[in-house]
């Protein structure tokens, strides 16, 4: 089971270059970065975790920061946790993603989500009621651009002509009933549910929930939806975000077949982040639980 890290990377925290080098040297599997374009001050939407962290309004652009991280590492995975797909032009986003994946040698994982801040989304022209359908449609536009051959797409919220576009994401296409699935590894964030699992099976590679509560009940439902969609059981990937690790938790997740845990680092200056990494170090090279998978933390 891989052990990765995430934090709210800002203009006041450790830099992406320094953090990426430290993570790779210590054997962490990947660095995942979240996204907010801005936080309107006339905010009406409550933050899901209680009080809004001030770092939300200071986040670095994840693609720019991950490009810096890619340039100074060779093995470290790079991911978003999450990209607010509905707030992007899908043609431009597809190019950014494919470029980062190409330049990093296929190390990129696209974590996507629907957002929680209505005011932020509204400034991007997102209608809150239809945001999930919008994300699904924009993912389809991007898949058309990532396909091996020029492919058109016409959807409810957008379209693209059959086009020549390069580079292509490195990962090979995956099988499903609707035809090959193109793009980097894509994980969908959000709570468990039949609609969520059906969409994961339709256009993604796995699930990216916050924490690991209720997995013993929800993972069988996800795997059933996955099989029903004609997906290869070996392709399903489950990563848990914002984990506060303990030996017991990790053994439990491993026994359930979780592929990756992403530990939460503090959004603090370099010395405090390195101190947190020292505390998490013992989990990176831990011995797998009996019967658990023996994948190392640096195995991509």
C-alpha positions as CSV (number, residue, x, y, z in Angstrom):
1,X,0.0,0.0,0.0
2,X,1.4,3.3,-1.1
3,X,1.9,6.2,1.3
4,X,1.6,9.7,-0.2
5,X,1.2,13.2,1.2
6,X,-1.0,16.2,0.7
7,X,-1.2,19.8,2.1
8,X,-2.6,23.2,1.3
9,X,0.5,24.5,-0.5
10,X,0.5,28.3,-0.4
11,X,2.8,31.3,-0.8
12,X,3.6,31.0,3.0
13,X,4.4,27.3,3.2
14,X,7.3,25.1,2.2
15,X,8.0,25.4,-1.5
16,X,6.9,22.7,-4.0
17,X,10.6,22.1,-5.0
18,X,11.8,21.6,-1.4
19,X,8.8,19.4,-0.5
20,X,9.0,17.2,-3.6
21,X,12.7,16.5,-3.0
22,X,12.1,15.6,0.6
23,X,9.2,13.3,-0.2
24,X,11.1,11.4,-2.8
25,X,14.2,11.1,-0.7
26,X,12.1,9.7,2.2
27,X,10.3,7.2,0.0
28,X,6.9,8.7,-0.1
29,X,4.9,7.6,-3.1
30,X,3.4,10.9,-4.3
31,X,2.5,14.5,-3.7
32,X,-1.2,15.5,-4.1
33,X,-2.2,19.1,-4.2
34,X,-5.7,20.7,-3.9
35,X,-7.2,23.6,-5.8
36,X,-9.1,26.8,-5.2
37,X,-9.0,29.6,-7.7
38,X,-10.3,32.1,-5.2
39,X,-12.5,32.4,-2.1
40,X,-15.2,35.2,-2.4
41,X,-15.3,37.2,0.8
42,X,-19.1,37.4,0.7
43,X,-19.2,33.7,1.4
44,X,-22.5,32.0,2.1
45,X,-21.5,28.4,1.7
46,X,-20.3,26.8,5.0
47,X,-17.0,25.0,4.9
48,X,-17.6,21.2,5.2
49,X,-14.9,20.9,7.9
50,X,-16.2,23.6,10.1
51,X,-14.1,26.8,10.1
52,X,-12.7,27.8,6.8
53,X,-8.9,27.4,6.8
54,X,-7.2,30.7,5.7
55,X,-4.9,28.6,3.4
56,X,-7.9,28.0,1.1
57,X,-7.6,31.5,-0.3
58,X,-3.8,31.3,-0.7
59,X,-3.4,28.0,-2.5
60,X,-0.8,27.8,-5.3
61,X,-2.1,26.7,-8.7
62,X,-1.6,22.9,-8.5
63,X,-0.5,22.3,-12.0
64,X,2.2,25.0,-11.9
65,X,3.4,23.7,-8.5
66,X,3.4,20.1,-9.6
67,X,5.4,21.0,-12.7
68,X,8.1,22.3,-10.4
69,X,7.9,19.1,-8.4
70,X,8.2,17.0,-11.5
71,X,11.3,18.9,-12.6
72,X,13.3,18.0,-9.5
73,X,12.2,14.4,-9.0
74,X,12.4,11.1,-10.9
75,X,10.0,8.7,-9.1
76,X,7.6,10.8,-7.1
77,X,4.0,10.5,-8.2
78,X,2.1,13.8,-8.8
79,X,-1.6,14.3,-8.3
80,X,-4.4,16.7,-7.7
81,X,-6.7,16.3,-4.7
82,X,-8.8,17.7,-6.2
83,X,-9.1,19.5,-9.5
84,X,-12.4,21.4,-9.8
85,X,-13.1,20.3,-13.3
86,X,-16.3,22.3,-13.6
87,X,-14.3,25.5,-13.1
88,X,-12.0,24.9,-16.1
89,X,-12.3,25.1,-19.9
90,X,-12.0,21.4,-20.7
91,X,-9.9,21.8,-23.9
92,X,-7.3,23.9,-22.1
93,X,-7.4,21.6,-19.0
94,X,-6.9,18.5,-21.2
95,X,-3.7,20.1,-22.6
96,X,-2.3,21.1,-19.2
97,X,-2.9,17.6,-17.8
98,X,-1.4,15.8,-20.9
99,X,1.6,18.1,-20.8
100,X,2.3,17.5,-17.1
101,X,1.8,13.8,-17.5
102,X,4.2,13.7,-20.6
103,X,6.9,15.8,-19.0
104,X,6.8,13.7,-15.8
105,X,7.0,10.4,-17.6
106,X,3.4,9.4,-16.8
107,X,3.6,10.1,-13.1
108,X,0.4,12.2,-12.9
109,X,-2.9,11.2,-11.2
110,X,-6.0,13.4,-11.8
111,X,-8.1,13.6,-8.7
112,X,-11.4,15.3,-9.6
113,X,-14.3,16.6,-7.6
114,X,-17.4,18.8,-7.8
115,X,-16.5,21.5,-5.2
116,X,-18.3,22.8,-2.1
117,X,-18.1,26.6,-2.5
118,X,-21.1,27.8,-4.4
119,X,-19.8,31.4,-4.7
120,X,-16.5,30.3,-6.2
121,X,-18.3,28.0,-8.7
122,X,-20.8,30.8,-9.6
123,X,-17.9,33.1,-10.6
124,X,-16.8,30.5,-13.1
125,X,-20.3,30.3,-14.5
126,X,-21.1,26.9,-12.9
127,X,-24.8,26.3,-12.2
128,X,-24.7,24.5,-8.8
129,X,-27.7,22.2,-9.5
130,X,-26.1,20.7,-12.6
131,X,-22.4,20.7,-11.6
132,X,-22.1,16.9,-11.5
133,X,-23.5,16.6,-15.0
134,X,-21.1,19.4,-16.1
135,X,-18.1,17.6,-14.7
136,X,-19.1,14.4,-16.4
137,X,-19.5,16.2,-19.7
138,X,-16.2,18.0,-19.4
139,X,-14.4,14.7,-18.7
140,X,-15.9,13.3,-21.9
141,X,-14.5,16.3,-23.8
142,X,-11.1,15.7,-22.4
143,X,-11.2,11.9,-23.1
144,X,-12.0,12.7,-26.7
145,X,-8.9,14.9,-26.9
146,X,-6.8,12.2,-25.2
147,X,-8.0,9.4,-27.6
148,X,-5.5,7.8,-29.9
149,X,-7.3,9.0,-33.0
150,X,-9.1,12.3,-33.7
151,X,-12.4,12.0,-31.9
152,X,-15.4,14.3,-31.7
153,X,-17.7,14.8,-28.8
154,X,-21.1,16.5,-28.5
155,X,-22.6,16.9,-25.1
156,X,-25.1,18.9,-23.1
157,X,-22.5,21.4,-21.8
158,X,-19.8,21.4,-24.4
159,X,-18.4,19.8,-27.5
160,X,-15.1,19.4,-29.4
161,X,-14.4,18.6,-33.1
162,X,-12.3,15.6,-34.0
163,X,-8.8,17.2,-33.6
164,X,-5.1,16.6,-33.8
165,X,-3.8,17.2,-30.3
166,X,-0.6,16.2,-28.6
167,X,1.0,15.1,-26.3
168,X,-1.2,12.2,-25.2
169,X,-1.3,10.9,-21.6
170,X,1.2,8.1,-21.0
171,X,-1.2,5.5,-19.4
172,X,-2.5,2.9,-21.8
173,X,-6.3,2.9,-22.4
174,X,-8.5,0.8,-20.0
175,X,-11.3,-1.5,-21.0
176,X,-15.0,-0.8,-20.4
177,X,-18.3,-1.5,-22.0
178,X,-18.5,1.9,-23.8
179,X,-15.0,1.5,-25.3
180,X,-11.5,2.3,-24.3
181,X,-11.0,4.8,-21.5
182,X,-8.2,7.3,-22.3
183,X,-6.3,9.6,-20.0
184,X,-4.1,9.5,-16.9
185,X,-5.2,7.6,-13.8
186,X,-8.4,9.5,-12.7
187,X,-9.9,9.3,-9.2
188,X,-13.2,10.8,-8.2
189,X,-13.6,12.4,-4.8
190,X,-16.8,12.5,-2.8
191,X,-19.0,10.5,-0.6
192,X,-20.2,6.9,-1.2
193,X,-23.4,6.3,-3.1
194,X,-24.9,4.5,-6.1
195,X,-24.6,7.5,-8.5
196,X,-21.1,8.2,-7.4
197,X,-20.0,4.7,-7.9
198,X,-21.7,4.4,-11.3
199,X,-19.9,7.5,-12.5
200,X,-16.6,6.2,-11.2
201,X,-17.1,3.0,-13.1
202,X,-18.1,4.9,-16.2
203,X,-15.3,7.4,-16.7
204,X,-12.6,7.1,-13.9
205,X,-10.1,4.6,-12.5
206,X,-11.1,4.7,-8.9
207,X,-12.3,6.5,-5.8
208,X,-10.7,9.3,-3.7
209,X,-12.7,9.7,-0.5
210,X,-11.6,11.8,2.6
211,X,-10.7,9.4,5.3
212,X,-11.6,5.7,5.5
213,X,-14.9,5.5,7.4
214,X,-17.4,2.8,6.4
215,X,-15.1,1.2,3.8
216,X,-16.1,-2.3,4.8
217,X,-19.6,-1.6,3.7
218,X,-19.0,0.7,0.8
219,X,-16.1,-1.0,-1.1
220,X,-18.2,-4.1,-2.0
221,X,-20.8,-1.7,-3.6
222,X,-18.1,0.1,-5.6
223,X,-16.6,-3.2,-6.8
224,X,-20.1,-4.4,-7.8
225,X,-20.7,-1.2,-9.9
226,X,-17.2,-1.6,-11.4
227,X,-17.8,-5.1,-12.5
228,X,-21.3,-4.2,-13.9
229,X,-19.7,-1.6,-16.1
230,X,-17.4,-4.2,-17.6
231,X,-14.3,-2.9,-16.0
232,X,-11.3,-5.1,-15.1
233,X,-11.3,-5.7,-11.4
234,X,-7.5,-5.3,-11.3
235,X,-7.8,-1.7,-12.6
236,X,-9.9,-0.3,-9.7
237,X,-7.8,2.0,-7.6
238,X,-8.8,3.3,-4.1
239,X,-6.9,6.1,-2.4
240,X,-7.8,7.7,0.9
241,X,-7.2,11.4,1.4
242,X,-6.3,13.4,4.5
243,X,-5.5,10.3,6.6
244,X,-4.3,10.7,10.1
245,X,-2.3,7.4,10.2
246,X,-1.9,4.8,12.9
247,X,-0.6,1.3,12.5
248,X,-4.1,-0.1,13.2
249,X,-5.7,2.1,10.6
250,X,-3.2,1.2,7.9
251,X,-3.5,-2.5,8.6
252,X,-7.2,-2.2,8.4
253,X,-7.1,-0.3,5.1
254,X,-4.6,-2.8,3.7
255,X,-6.8,-5.7,4.6
256,X,-9.7,-4.1,2.8
257,X,-7.6,-3.7,-0.4
258,X,-7.0,0.0,-0.3
259,X,-4.2,1.0,-2.7
260,X,-2.9,4.3,-1.3
261,X,-3.3,6.5,1.8
262,X,-2.5,10.2,1.5
263,X,-1.4,11.7,4.9
264,X,-2.2,15.3,5.7
265,X,0.7,17.6,6.2
266,X,0.4,21.0,7.9
267,X,0.2,24.1,5.8
268,X,3.2,25.5,7.5
269,X,6.8,26.7,6.8
270,X,9.5,24.3,5.8
271,X,10.8,23.4,9.3
272,X,7.3,22.4,10.6
273,X,6.5,20.4,7.5
274,X,9.8,18.5,7.7
275,X,9.1,17.8,11.3
276,X,5.7,16.3,10.3
277,X,7.4,14.2,7.7
278,X,9.7,12.8,10.4
279,X,6.7,11.8,12.3
280,X,5.1,10.0,9.3
281,X,8.4,8.3,8.2
282,X,7.7,5.1,10.1
283,X,4.6,4.4,8.0
284,X,6.3,4.7,4.6
285,X,8.4,1.5,4.8
286,X,6.1,-0.4,7.2
287,X,5.8,-4.2,6.9
288,X,2.5,-5.1,5.1
289,X,-0.2,-6.7,7.3
290,X,-0.6,-10.5,7.0
291,X,-2.5,-11.2,3.8
292,X,-2.1,-7.6,2.7
293,X,-0.5,-6.5,-0.5
294,X,3.2,-6.1,-0.5
295,X,3.4,-3.1,-2.9
296,X,6.1,-0.7,-1.9
297,X,5.4,2.9,-1.3
298,X,7.4,4.0,-4.3
299,X,5.9,1.5,-6.7
300,X,4.0,3.4,-9.4
